[in-house]
Amino acid sequence: MHIYNFLDNDDVKVISGKGPFKVAEWQRDLSVPYGGAIAAYFAAEMSVRRRQLVCELDGRVGVTLQAGAMQWTVGSIQATTGVKGVGDLFGKAIRGSVTGESAIKPEYTGAGTIVCEPTYRHILLMSPQAEMGGTMVINDGLFLACTSDIQHRAIMVKRPSAAVAGNEGLFNLGLSGAGTVALESPVPASELAVVDLEGDELKVDGSFAIAWTESLEFTVERSGKSLIGSAVSGEGLVNVYRGRGRVLLSPVASLTPNPNAGSGTV
């Protein structure tokens, strides 16, 4: 099996890789129409480019993708729902309903290549065990793919009433294991602020956290000790992380659901 004029294309650059994953970035988009050429040129100058996740399977470890993320495959690759029975289906359905992720994520096994739909978001490749100390908790809408040796589970926010008041979800997706996770992020890895807490606390006004260590206590609280104090500060409710662990922050872009994830559009 040979693939020509893809990763070896002059307009494509592999910008990162970890485990079976590579991130291909299109340096120029020559498919744009005449009227969009100027916008496409300046977008590329600001690193606003299409990126695709490429998965190289060797027949040993499979990958799990977000529903609808796959664009094309080549080789001896089999796709399954990843459901291992009625109980597993029920558990995944419950987890999907509370975390905002798709309930059924297809799993791919075999030997060959999988290419995901293009996205203008940045693709982060991370290891929960090596980089986040075990289990990493991620915000809604960021999951793109992971190796099949990564475990998924729903993790509940402390103080659910405050989470509802602050328009935060009651549950987040937890990912654990020694494998690799691919996330869709509004900012590149070079712009992520890394905060390592050592028994202290971090307060964030808004959804700016990409991921955090499960060992941290995550709550949604008033910014002041009283309602009057919160009103005076002008902040209201904030996300609070306490304990020992790591938080990855997107300091220049708030996290909002990506309506075009897997669609190949901006």
C-alpha positions in Angstrom: 0.0 0.0 0.0 1.3 3.4 -1.0 -0.2 6.9 -0.7 1.1 9.5 -3.0 0.6 13.3 -3.1 -0.8 13.5 0.4 1.8 13.8 3.2 4.5 14.2 0.6 2.6 17.1 -1.1 4.6 20.3 -1.2 1.7 22.2 0.4 1.4 19.7 3.4 3.6 19.8 6.5 3.4 17.2 9.4 3.6 19.5 12.4 3.4 17.0 15.2 3.2 13.3 16.0 2.6 11.0 18.9 1.8 7.3 19.1 -0.1 6.3 15.9 -1.2 9.9 15.2 0.2 12.6 13.0 -1.1 16.1 12.4 -1.0 17.3 8.8 -1.3 21.0 8.2 -2.1 22.5 4.7 0.3 25.4 4.3 -1.7 26.7 1.3 -5.3 25.9 0.3 -5.3 26.0 -3.5 -8.9 24.9 -3.7 -10.4 28.3 -2.8 -12.4 30.1 -5.4 -11.2 33.4 -7.0 -13.2 35.6 -4.6 -11.7 34.0 -1.6 -8.1 34.0 -2.5 -7.2 37.2 -0.7 -8.8 36.0 2.6 -7.2 32.6 2.3 -3.8 34.2 1.8 -3.9 36.3 4.9 -5.5 33.5 6.9 -2.5 31.3 6.0 -0.2 34.1 7.1 -1.8 34.1 10.5 -1.5 30.2 10.7 -5.3 29.9 10.1 -4.9 26.7 8.1 -6.7 23.4 7.6 -5.4 20.5 9.7 -6.1 16.8 9.5 -5.5 14.0 12.0 -3.8 11.0 10.4 -3.9 7.6 12.2 -1.4 4.9 11.2 -2.6 1.6 12.5 -0.1 -1.3 12.8 -2.6 -4.1 13.6 -1.9 -4.0 17.4 -3.5 -0.9 18.9 -6.8 0.5 17.4 -8.1 4.0 17.6 -11.4 5.6 18.7 -12.7 8.6 16.8 -15.4 11.2 17.5 -18.5 10.3 15.5 -18.3 11.7 12.0 -14.6 12.5 12.2 -13.4 10.0 9.7 -12.9 11.2 6.1 -11.2 8.2 4.4 -9.4 5.0 5.2 -7.0 2.7 3.2 -5.8 -0.8 4.1 -7.2 -3.7 6.1 -9.2 -1.6 8.6 -12.4 -2.7 10.4 -14.8 -0.3 12.0 -17.0 -1.3 15.0 -19.3 0.6 17.3 -17.1 -0.3 20.3 -20.2 -1.5 22.1 -19.5 -4.7 24.1 -23.1 -5.5 25.2 -26.3 -4.0 26.4 -24.8 -2.8 29.7 -21.9 -1.2 27.8 -24.3 0.5 25.4 -26.4 1.8 28.3 -23.3 3.1 30.1 -22.0 4.9 27.0 -25.4 6.4 26.3 -25.6 7.8 29.8 -22.0 9.1 29.7 -22.6 10.7 26.3 -25.8 12.4 27.5 -24.1 14.0 30.5 -20.8 15.0 29.0 -22.1 16.4 25.7 -20.0 14.0 23.7 -21.4 11.5 21.2 -22.6 8.3 22.9 -21.2 5.9 20.3 -17.7 6.6 19.1 -16.5 4.2 16.3 -13.5 2.1 17.0 -11.1 1.2 14.1 -8.7 -1.8 14.2 -6.4 -3.5 11.7 -3.5 -2.2 9.6 -3.6 0.8 7.4 -4.2 4.6 7.5 -7.2 6.7 8.6 -7.5 10.3 7.7 -9.9 12.6 9.6 -12.0 15.5 8.3 -10.1 18.8 8.0 -10.6 21.4 10.7 -9.3 24.9 11.3 -9.0 24.2 15.0 -5.6 23.2 16.4 -5.1 19.5 17.1 -3.3 18.7 20.4 -1.7 15.2 20.9 -1.4 14.4 24.6 -0.7 11.5 26.9 -3.0 11.5 30.0 -0.5 9.5 32.1 2.7 11.1 31.0 1.6 14.8 30.8 -1.4 15.0 33.2 -0.5 12.6 36.0 -3.0 9.9 35.2 -6.6 10.9 34.4 -7.1 14.1 32.4 -10.5 15.8 32.5 -11.4 17.7 29.3 -14.0 20.4 28.6 -17.0 19.6 26.4 -16.5 19.4 22.6 -12.8 19.0 22.6 -12.4 15.2 22.1 -11.3 14.1 18.6 -9.7 10.7 18.9 -7.6 8.4 21.1 -5.9 5.1 21.1 -8.1 2.1 22.1 -6.1 1.7 25.4 -7.5 4.9 26.7 -10.4 4.5 29.2 -13.4 6.9 29.1 -15.7 7.9 32.0 -17.9 10.7 33.2 -16.6 12.8 36.1 -19.1 14.9 38.0 -18.5 18.5 39.0 -18.5 19.3 42.7 -21.4 21.5 43.9 -23.8 20.8 41.0 -26.1 23.6 41.9 -23.4 26.2 41.3 -22.4 24.5 38.0 -26.0 24.9 36.8 -26.1 28.6 37.9 -22.8 29.2 36.1 -24.0 27.6 32.8 -21.4 24.8 33.2 -22.1 21.1 32.6 -22.6 18.8 35.5 -20.2 16.2 34.0 -16.9 16.3 32.1 -15.2 13.5 30.1 -12.3 11.8 31.9 -9.6 10.1 29.9 -7.0 7.8 31.5 -4.2 5.5 30.3 -0.8 5.4 28.8 -2.0 5.9 25.3 -2.5 9.1 23.2 -5.4 11.5 23.0 -6.1 14.0 20.2 -8.1 17.1 21.2 -9.4 20.0 19.0 -8.4 23.2 20.6 -9.1 26.9 19.8 -5.4 27.7 20.4 -2.1 25.9 19.5 0.0 24.1 22.1 2.4 27.0 22.1 -0.3 29.3 23.5 -1.5 27.1 26.3 -0.7 28.3 29.8 0.3 25.4 32.0 -0.5 25.9 35.7 0.9 23.3 38.2 -1.0 23.7 41.5 0.8 22.6 44.7 -1.9 22.6 47.3 -3.2 26.0 46.3 -6.1 27.2 44.1 -6.8 28.6 40.6 -9.9 30.7 39.8 -11.0 31.2 36.2 -13.7 33.5 35.0 -15.2 31.6 32.1 -14.5 28.4 30.2 -10.8 28.8 29.4 -9.5 25.4 30.8 -8.7 22.9 28.1 -8.0 20.0 30.5 -7.0 19.4 34.1 -5.8 16.6 36.3 -8.6 14.5 37.9 -7.0 14.8 41.4 -7.9 18.5 41.4 -11.2 19.5 43.1 -13.1 21.3 40.4 -16.1 23.5 41.6 -18.1 26.5 40.4 -18.3 29.2 43.1 -19.1 32.9 43.7 -16.0 35.0 43.1 -16.6 36.8 46.5 -17.5 35.4 49.9 -20.9 37.0 49.6 -23.4 38.0 47.0 -22.6 41.6 47.6 -18.9 40.9 47.2 -19.5 39.1 43.9 -21.6 42.0 42.7 -19.0 44.5 43.5 -16.2 42.5 41.8 -18.3 42.2 38.7 -17.3 38.6 38.2 -20.1 36.5 39.6 -19.4 32.8 39.4 -15.9 31.4 38.6 -14.4 28.0 38.0 -12.2 27.0 40.9 -9.5 24.3 40.8 -7.9 23.2 44.2 -5.3 20.7 45.3 -2.3 19.2 43.5 -2.3 18.8 39.7 -2.1 20.5 36.4 -4.5 22.8 34.5 -4.1 23.7 30.8 -5.6 27.2 30.0 -6.4 28.8 26.7 -5.7 32.4 27.8 -6.7 34.1 24.5 -9.8 32.1 23.4 -12.8 30.9 25.4 -13.9 27.4 24.8 -17.2 27.2 22.8 -18.7 24.2 21.2 -17.3 23.7 17.6 -20.4 23.5 15.4 -18.2 22.5 12.4 -16.2 19.7 14.1 -15.7 17.0 11.5 -17.5 19.0 8.8 -14.4 20.2 7.0 -15.5 23.9 7.3 -14.5 26.9 9.4 
